[in-house]
Amino acid sequence: MASETPESVDQGNSKNRFAQWFKDWRKPVRHWLSRRASVPAAELDDLAQEVFLRLLRYSEKTAVENPLGYLLRIAGNVASEWRERARISKPHDQQWLEDLLIEPDQEPENSVGQAGSDANVQAAVDKLPPRQRQVLMLRVNEGLTYKQIAERLELSPRVVLRDLSRAYSQLRTRLDPQDLK
């Protein structure tokens, strides 16, 4: 680990200072993220890059006595935000999705009540924005994965995930749990 301070790096050129910090402290930041923040290996480079990108946002006039400590503080914030995004990125519970499906081979005891429930579900689905409805139908009716839906509709998997999340959320608010039986 380098013991240089920002003063020993060319102060006149912030690019040189940034490049030196990156060279000196990229590995320690990655190591810290891996060990202390328990970031999976597949995410290490992305999060380390985010740490250094955030460093670029700060004023060149910001005096930093302990650059590595400063970077590790940024890394802690980046790791916390990453964990929060990972926690909330699960758009739905698989069991809830299975409850939405109505098996055609099951004969309802009360066909009038079932027809009403079916109509409520269909009405709720019909109120969804067109792309959300299309993504939902491909997922539920055809059982396609996010990636397959993305390829078919020429979208990114992230957009598919977002549209499904929003569609499920809207259906949850519009439907009575009794409609799902």
CYANA upper distance limits for C-alpha pairs under 8 A (distance plus 0.5 A):
  1 MET  CA     24 ASP  CA      7.00
  1 MET  CA     25 TRP  CA      7.52
  1 MET  CA     28 PRO  CA      7.85
  2 ALA  CA     24 ASP  CA      6.14
  2 ALA  CA     25 TRP  CA      8.03
  4 GLU  CA      8 SER  CA      6.59
  4 GLU  CA      9 VAL  CA      7.99
  5 THR  CA      9 VAL  CA      7.52
  5 THR  CA     65 GLU  CA      7.59
  5 THR  CA     66 ASN  CA      7.84
  5 THR  CA     67 PRO  CA      7.50
  6 PRO  CA     10 ASP  CA      8.41
  6 PRO  CA     11 GLN  CA      7.88
  6 PRO  CA     17 ARG  CA      7.42
  6 PRO  CA     64 VAL  CA      7.58
  6 PRO  CA     65 GLU  CA      8.26
  6 PRO  CA     67 PRO  CA      7.83
  7 GLU  CA     11 GLN  CA      6.93
  9 VAL  CA     16 ASN  CA      7.67
  9 VAL  CA     17 ARG  CA      5.89
  9 VAL  CA     20 GLN  CA      7.58
 10 ASP  CA     14 SER  CA      7.99
 10 ASP  CA     16 ASN  CA      6.78
 10 ASP  CA     17 ARG  CA      6.47
 11 GLN  CA     17 ARG  CA      7.29
 13 ASN  CA     17 ARG  CA      7.01
 14 SER  CA     18 PHE  CA      6.46
 14 SER  CA     60 GLU  CA      7.30
 15 LYS  CA     19 ALA  CA      6.48
 16 ASN  CA     20 GLN  CA      6.53
 17 ARG  CA     21 TRP  CA      6.69
 18 PHE  CA     22 PHE  CA      6.59
 18 PHE  CA     56 LEU  CA      8.12
 19 ALA  CA     23 LYS  CA      6.58
 20 GLN  CA     24 ASP  CA      6.50
 21 TRP  CA     25 TRP  CA      6.21
 21 TRP  CA     26 ARG  CA      8.12
 21 TRP  CA     67 PRO  CA      8.47
 22 PHE  CA     26 ARG  CA      5.70
 22 PHE  CA     52 PHE  CA      7.72
 25 TRP  CA     29 VAL  CA      6.56
 25 TRP  CA     68 LEU  CA      7.24
 26 ARG  CA     30 ARG  CA      6.69
 26 ARG  CA     48 ALA  CA      7.55
 27 LYS  CA     31 HIS  CA      6.51
 28 PRO  CA     32 TRP  CA      6.52
 29 VAL  CA     33 LEU  CA      6.64
 29 VAL  CA     48 ALA  CA      6.96
 29 VAL  CA     71 LEU  CA      7.69
 29 VAL  CA     72 LEU  CA      6.89
 29 VAL  CA     75 ALA  CA      7.56
 30 ARG  CA     34 SER  CA      6.61
 30 ARG  CA     44 LEU  CA      6.54
 30 ARG  CA     45 ASP  CA      7.67
 30 ARG  CA     48 ALA  CA      6.38
 31 HIS  CA     35 ARG  CA      6.55
 32 TRP  CA     36 ARG  CA      5.82
 32 TRP  CA     37 ALA  CA      7.30
 32 TRP  CA     72 LEU  CA      7.92
 33 LEU  CA     37 ALA  CA      5.29
 33 LEU  CA     38 SER  CA      6.81
 33 LEU  CA     39 VAL  CA      6.21
 33 LEU  CA     44 LEU  CA      7.38
 33 LEU  CA     48 ALA  CA      8.27
 33 LEU  CA     75 ALA  CA      7.42
 33 LEU  CA     76 GLY  CA      8.27
 33 LEU  CA     79 ALA  CA      7.71
 34 SER  CA     38 SER  CA      5.53
 34 SER  CA     39 VAL  CA      5.47
 34 SER  CA     40 PRO  CA      7.18
 34 SER  CA     41 ALA  CA      7.50
 34 SER  CA     44 LEU  CA      7.40
 35 ARG  CA     39 VAL  CA      8.08
 37 ALA  CA     76 GLY  CA      7.67
 37 ALA  CA     79 ALA  CA      6.82
 39 VAL  CA     43 GLU  CA      6.98
 39 VAL  CA     44 LEU  CA      6.87
 39 VAL  CA     79 ALA  CA      7.88
 40 PRO  CA     44 LEU  CA      7.01
 41 ALA  CA     45 ASP  CA      8.47
 43 GLU  CA     47 LEU  CA      6.71
 44 LEU  CA     48 ALA  CA      6.47
 45 ASP  CA     49 GLN  CA      6.47
 46 ASP  CA     50 GLU  CA      6.77
 47 LEU  CA     51 VAL  CA      6.82
 47 LEU  CA     75 ALA  CA      8.21
 47 LEU  CA     78 VAL  CA      7.31
 47 LEU  CA     79 ALA  CA      7.77
 48 ALA  CA     52 PHE  CA      7.07
 48 ALA  CA     75 ALA  CA      7.78
 49 GLN  CA     53 LEU  CA      6.62
 50 GLU  CA     54 ARG  CA      6.63
 50 GLU  CA     78 VAL  CA      7.71
 51 VAL  CA     55 LEU  CA      6.88
 51 VAL  CA     71 LEU  CA      7.45
 51 VAL  CA     74 ILE  CA      6.47
 51 VAL  CA     75 ALA  CA      6.08
 51 VAL  CA     78 VAL  CA      7.18
 52 PHE  CA     56 LEU  CA      6.99
 52 PHE  CA     71 LEU  CA      8.34
 53 LEU  CA     57 ARG  CA      7.42
 54 ARG  CA     58 TYR  CA      7.63
 54 ARG  CA     74 ILE  CA      8.14
 55 LEU  CA     71 LEU  CA      8.17
 55 LEU  CA     74 ILE  CA      8.47
 58 TYR  CA     62 THR  CA      7.58
 64 VAL  CA     70 TYR  CA      7.76
 66 ASN  CA     70 TYR  CA      6.65
 67 PRO  CA     71 LEU  CA      6.60
 68 LEU  CA     72 LEU  CA      6.56
 69 GLY  CA     73 ARG  CA      6.62
 70 TYR  CA     74 ILE  CA      6.93
 71 LEU  CA     75 ALA  CA      6.54
 72 LEU  CA     76 GLY  CA      6.56
 73 ARG  CA     77 ASN  CA      7.00
 74 ILE  CA     78 VAL  CA      6.70
 75 ALA  CA     79 ALA  CA      6.51
 76 GLY  CA     80 SER  CA      6.64
 77 ASN  CA     81 GLU  CA      6.75
 78 VAL  CA     82 TRP  CA      6.61
 79 ALA  CA     83 ARG  CA      6.66
 80 SER  CA     84 GLU  CA      6.77
 81 GLU  CA     85 ARG  CA      6.68
 82 TRP  CA     86 ALA  CA      6.66
 83 ARG  CA     87 ARG  CA      6.59
 84 GLU  CA     88 ILE  CA      6.86
 85 ARG  CA     89 SER  CA      6.36
 86 ALA  CA     90 LYS  CA      8.07
 91 PRO  CA    161 LEU  CA      7.83
 91 PRO  CA    162 ARG  CA      8.36
 91 PRO  CA    164 LEU  CA      7.76
 91 PRO  CA    165 SER  CA      5.16
 91 PRO  CA    168 TYR  CA      8.26
 92 HIS  CA     96 TRP  CA      7.73
 92 HIS  CA     97 LEU  CA      7.96
 92 HIS  CA    165 SER  CA      7.27
 92 HIS  CA    168 TYR  CA      7.56
 93 ASP  CA     97 LEU  CA      7.22
 94 GLN  CA     98 GLU  CA      6.82
 95 GLN  CA     99 ASP  CA      6.75
 96 TRP  CA    100 LEU  CA      7.02
 97 LEU  CA    101 LEU  CA      7.36
 99 ASP  CA    180 LEU  CA      6.41
 99 ASP  CA    181 LYS  CA      7.62
100 LEU  CA    180 LEU  CA      5.98
101 LEU  CA    140 VAL  CA      8.06
101 LEU  CA    180 LEU  CA      8.25
102 ILE  CA    180 LEU  CA      8.23
102 ILE  CA    181 LYS  CA      8.39
107 GLU  CA    111 SER  CA      8.42
108 PRO  CA    114 GLN  CA      6.93
110 ASN  CA    114 GLN  CA      6.66
111 SER  CA    115 ALA  CA      6.40
112 VAL  CA    116 GLY  CA      6.80
113 GLY  CA    117 SER  CA      6.79
114 GLN  CA    118 ASP  CA      6.53
114 GLN  CA    179 ASP  CA      8.47
115 ALA  CA    119 ALA  CA      6.56
116 GLY  CA    120 ASN  CA      6.71
117 SER  CA    121 VAL  CA      6.74
117 SER  CA    178 GLN  CA      8.09
117 SER  CA    179 ASP  CA      5.01
117 SER  CA    180 LEU  CA      7.73
118 ASP  CA    122 GLN  CA      6.58
118 ASP  CA    179 ASP  CA      7.63
119 ALA  CA    123 ALA  CA      6.43
120 ASN  CA    124 ALA  CA      6.63
120 ASN  CA    175 LEU  CA      7.67
120 ASN  CA    179 ASP  CA      7.38
121 VAL  CA    125 VAL  CA      6.69
121 VAL  CA    175 LEU  CA      7.35
121 VAL  CA    179 ASP  CA      7.33
121 VAL  CA    180 LEU  CA      8.37
122 GLN  CA    126 ASP  CA      6.50
123 ALA  CA    127 LYS  CA      6.86
124 ALA  CA    128 LEU  CA      7.46
124 ALA  CA    171 LEU  CA      6.75
124 ALA  CA    174 ARG  CA      6.82
124 ALA  CA    175 LEU  CA      7.57
125 VAL  CA    133 ARG  CA      6.97
125 VAL  CA    171 LEU  CA      7.63
126 ASP  CA    133 ARG  CA      7.77
128 LEU  CA    132 GLN  CA      6.71
128 LEU  CA    133 ARG  CA      6.03
128 LEU  CA    167 ALA  CA      7.17
128 LEU  CA    170 GLN  CA      8.17
129 PRO  CA    133 ARG  CA      6.61
130 PRO  CA    134 GLN  CA      6.60
131 ARG  CA    135 VAL  CA      6.58
131 ARG  CA    163 ASP  CA      8.00
132 GLN  CA    136 LEU  CA      6.53
132 GLN  CA    163 ASP  CA      5.61
132 GLN  CA    164 LEU  CA      6.89
132 GLN  CA    166 ARG  CA      8.03
132 GLN  CA    167 ALA  CA      6.31
133 ARG  CA    137 MET  CA      6.57
133 ARG  CA    167 ALA  CA      7.67
134 GLN  CA    138 LEU  CA      6.76
135 VAL  CA    139 ARG  CA      6.73
135 VAL  CA    149 ILE  CA      7.30
135 VAL  CA    160 VAL  CA      7.27
135 VAL  CA    163 ASP  CA      7.56
135 VAL  CA    164 LEU  CA      7.14
136 LEU  CA    140 VAL  CA      6.46
136 LEU  CA    164 LEU  CA      6.58
136 LEU  CA    167 ALA  CA      7.54
137 MET  CA    141 ASN  CA      5.82
137 MET  CA    142 GLU  CA      7.69
138 LEU  CA    142 GLU  CA      5.60
138 LEU  CA    143 GLY  CA      6.97
138 LEU  CA    144 LEU  CA      6.51
138 LEU  CA    149 ILE  CA      7.27
139 ARG  CA    143 GLY  CA      5.22
139 ARG  CA    144 LEU  CA      5.47
139 ARG  CA    145 THR  CA      7.19
139 ARG  CA    146 TYR  CA      8.17
139 ARG  CA    149 ILE  CA      7.95
140 VAL  CA    144 LEU  CA      8.23
144 LEU  CA    148 GLN  CA      6.26
144 LEU  CA    149 ILE  CA      6.61
145 THR  CA    149 ILE  CA      6.68
146 TYR  CA    150 ALA  CA      6.56
146 TYR  CA    157 PRO  CA      6.20
146 TYR  CA    160 VAL  CA      6.63
146 TYR  CA    161 LEU  CA      7.22
147 LYS  CA    151 GLU  CA      6.70
147 LYS  CA    156 SER  CA      8.40
147 LYS  CA    157 PRO  CA      5.98
148 GLN  CA    152 ARG  CA      6.64
149 ILE  CA    153 LEU  CA      6.57
149 ILE  CA    155 LEU  CA      8.38
149 ILE  CA    157 PRO  CA      8.23
149 ILE  CA    160 VAL  CA      7.58
150 ALA  CA    154 GLU  CA      6.02
150 ALA  CA    155 LEU  CA      5.07
150 ALA  CA    156 SER  CA      5.87
150 ALA  CA    157 PRO  CA      5.73
150 ALA  CA    159 VAL  CA      8.38
150 ALA  CA    160 VAL  CA      6.64
151 GLU  CA    155 LEU  CA      6.96
151 GLU  CA    156 SER  CA      8.18
155 LEU  CA    159 VAL  CA      6.88
155 LEU  CA    160 VAL  CA      7.40
156 SER  CA    160 VAL  CA      7.02
157 PRO  CA    161 LEU  CA      6.62
158 ARG  CA    162 ARG  CA      6.65
159 VAL  CA    163 ASP  CA      6.55
160 VAL  CA    164 LEU  CA      6.59
161 LEU  CA    165 SER  CA      6.57
162 ARG  CA    166 ARG  CA      6.70
163 ASP  CA    167 ALA  CA      6.55
164 LEU  CA    168 TYR  CA      6.55
165 SER  CA    169 SER  CA      6.59
166 ARG  CA    170 GLN  CA      6.64
167 ALA  CA    171 LEU  CA      6.68
168 TYR  CA    172 ARG  CA      6.57
169 SER  CA    173 THR  CA      6.97
170 GLN  CA    174 ARG  CA      6.67
171 LEU  CA    175 LEU  CA      6.30
172 ARG  CA    176 ASP  CA      8.37
175 LEU  CA    179 ASP  CA      6.99
175 LEU  CA    180 LEU  CA      8.43
176 ASP  CA    180 LEU  CA      7.88
177 PRO  CA    181 LYS  CA      7.79
